[in-house]
Structure formats: C-alpha cells, structure tokens
C-alpha cells in the first residue's frame, strides 16, 4: 500500500514538473520581473502566450482602490479636471466617466498609413508592462483585456501620424484605448475589421471606464518604445549579417588578418570595436583564404619596389571593427534605454498608493526614447553606407582587380551581371542618409503652447524603422553580389566553416546566374531570408 502511495505521489510530482516546464517554455510571464527584449521577441516574433503575475495584479488593484478613495475630496488632474490647457476647468462628478470617453474618442485622429500589425502588438505589450508597475490607478480589468488581445493576436489599428511624444503618444495610444472600449478597427487574422465584430465573434467584453482608464492608457511613451524595441531586435540581427558579410569579403579579397586581430584592436578601449574584431576572428578561424602579415611581409625579405598585392585593404574592409563597433554600442545602449522605459511608469499623474499621494509631473515625455531612435537610425544609416561601399568595391573591377565588372559571369558588354541592382542599393542608401536627420531637435509647440517642447519620439521610432528596413534591402543586394563573387572565383571550398554554411543557405534562396534576368523578386527573397533568419556572429 505504501509503495502505491509513494508511486502515486512521484507521478503527481513528475506531472507537475512537466506542466511547469512546458508552461515556462510556452508562456511568458510579466510583472514579476523586468520585461526584457527577449520576452518581446518570444511574444511578438515567436507568438508565445502571455501571462500576468498575480502578485503584480494585486498591486494594480491596490493602486486603483487607493486612487478611488483619494479623489473623493481632492482635485486630481484628468479625473475631475479637464486636460492640457483646459485643466483649469473642474469636471462635475457625474461627468467624469464621460470625460474619459471624450478623451479617447477626440484623440483618435491618426492619419497616414496604418502601422504594421506586429508593431501595434508591440505597442500593446509595452503599454501593458508599464501599467503593471502599479502607478496608474487603472482598473486591472483593462490590463487583463490587453493580455487577452495579445494572446488572441488582436491588435488595434494605429496610424503613423499624430504623436508628439511629449504628453505621451496621445494619438497613437488613443487608438489602443479605442479598441479596448470596443470601437474603431483591429487587425484580426491578417485583416482589418471593426472591433465590435471581432469582439462579438471572440466573446470579448469591452473595457469599462472606472476612474481614469482613458488617460492612463494614453498618457505614456508606449508607442515609441514598443516600436523601438522591435527596431532594436531588427538592428541586432542586421549588424550580425553585416559583420558576417564583411568577414566573407575579407576572404574574397584574401585580406591580411592583422586589422581584425586582438593586439591591434585591444589598444582602443571600446567594447563594440573589440566585439566586432573577435567576431571576425571566430568567423574566419579556419579560413584558407585570409593571409597572415608575418608570412608575407615579416618572415621573408621583400625586394620588389612595387608590390603586386595591396599592402592594406580599403577602409570599408580594413576598418570594419572601427566602423561597426560604434553601431554595436549604439544598439546596445538604445536597448538598455528602451527596456528601462518600458519597465518604468510613464504617466501623469503618478499614483503612489504606498506613500498615499498623487504626484503631477512629466514622466510621459519621450526624450529618452526619441534621442536613442535618432542615434540608432544614424548608426544604421552608416551601416548601410558601409554595405554600399563594400558592394561598390566588389562591382568595380578597377578597385578589386580580381573580379569582372559587376561580377558578370556572362559575356562582357552583352550581359550586365549585378549592374542594375547597384542602382537600387545606392538609391536606398541615399534615402537613409536623408532620413537620418534627427527628429529629436524638431520640436514644434502645440496644445495652446502647453506642450511647448516635445520629443517627436513616435516619429523618430517610425523613421528609424524605415531606415532599418531599407538597410536590409541594401544588405540583401550586397549578399547577392558576394555569392556571385564566390562562385566566379571558385573559392567555396576555401571559405571558413561559418562562411560556407551561410553561403550554402543563401544559394538555396538565390541561385548562381549567368544570363540576365529579372531580379526584384530575388532581392525580396534574400531580404526576407536575412530578416527572418538570425545568425549569431557577435
């Protein structure tokens, strides 16, 4: 009997362990700790279900009930006053619920293109996490509803234009709030549909306004920071593909190894530079193509007056650690700022139930995020410029001296090789250069001059995203050219193990060609491949 009980207990424990293991594997819990970029990746890219920590929800409840009592005899902005410059007008108790609905509906004024569905989902996740900090006085039902929408892949339709990023991303987040009250449009199953129809089909009840749900949802930086986290995820992958491309080009030109060596780079004390140098070393560790400086110039006497082989490569090859290094550092710092922002309370006022007080201020101001988005787009623009210059080097036979013009595998003059696609890369890089003009310093006063200096953070994040996506196109064209160069020189078997693996995978997407043909679909195919397939280089 005892053995049966023991076996039963063991099976129950094993079952519980299995449940906990798979829950951890296929569920992301937020609220119990700082949300990370990896959590965003799991929920947004891998579509893993989301859960909220129960203790955190209880904290949100306490904040809500404290505010409910605190506001009975006190004047609190946005609850019993108007908004912005109309805060001087007191709102009667009977109109306070209507005030929140008026705020949401009046600010749903976004225009331009709809922001992509995934970005809107990122906005929801960012807003959910910041409200879970427990300083908004919002009813927890609103947060549970956001979680439900995220798990069911129902996202608000939010538009590009409208956010100033200073009293929060008011217009963009108003469209989120509009969805929660069951109005407007949502993304559902890849289509834009009326919210009320989707809610009815899915059995979802709209959010009820209790005290300040409208203002709590709208008054923050979650549009710029949600999109910003996706930008960082995309940028991290992009820089990995760029460093990989640079490494393979070093093999193509039979580069010397000292420019990416540890002794050369460690005397410059920047993390990014040394990380890039180390990544190149590891990528090219078993390459049969790169050359050791000692063997060519130090260990034997050089007696010719004019060297046939280049003493040093062009900057776009030799200076990759110094060029890509600051970009790596910029991405890392932008990531840190964004994660701090999303794990912060960016609302006004701040409801502090522990101190039993409500504090009025400007935590909704998005300057931290706006500045990082501008810095990131400048850095990524430089990355696209590096790719474009490396591409030009491969296409210009007078520069590389080892490849035919435009890496043409066909008949020179009759066939054009990669000539046409270079125009696209150059044009797209030029657009990036124009777009890298910062939004951070383009404040325009608004709201009857109440918002007299603003961040333009949502604009900064959206333009940064455009620059990053443009750069994937430039890099795709560079990779297509790299593949053609490898095949022309017949060096596939001399590549490093890592380089050859990437080469083989990309050749499945873009086969070698000799005769001219239409390439726009192939550019898209290669771009999509490098966008969706992450490689670990750095």
Secondary structure, DSSP 8 states (H G I E B T S, - for coil): -HHHHHHHHHHHHHHHHHHHHHHHHHEEEESSS---HHHHIIIIIS--EEEE-HHHHHHHHHHHHHHHHHTTSS--TTTSB-SGGGGGSB--GGGHHHHHHHHHHHT---EEEE--HHHHHHHHHHHHHHHTTS-S---HHHHHHHHHHHHTT-EE--EEE---SSS-SHHHHHHHHHHHTT-SEEEETTEEEEHHHHHHHHT-------SSHHHHHHSSSHHHHHHHHHHHHHHHHHHHHHHHHHHHHHHHTT-BSGGGSHHHHHTS--HHHHHHHHHHHHHTTT-SSSB-HIIIIISS----SS-SS-SS--HHHHTHHHHHHHHHHHHHHHHHHHHHHHTS---SSEEETTTTEEE-S-TT--HHHHHHHHHHHHHHHHHHHHHHHHHHHHH-HHHHSSS-GGG--S-BTTB-TTHHHHHHHHHHHHHHHHHTS-STT----BTTTTB-S---HHHHHHHHHHHHHHHHHHHHHHHHHHHHHHHHHT-GGGS-HHHHHHHHHHHHHS---SS----HHHHHHHHHHHHHS-----
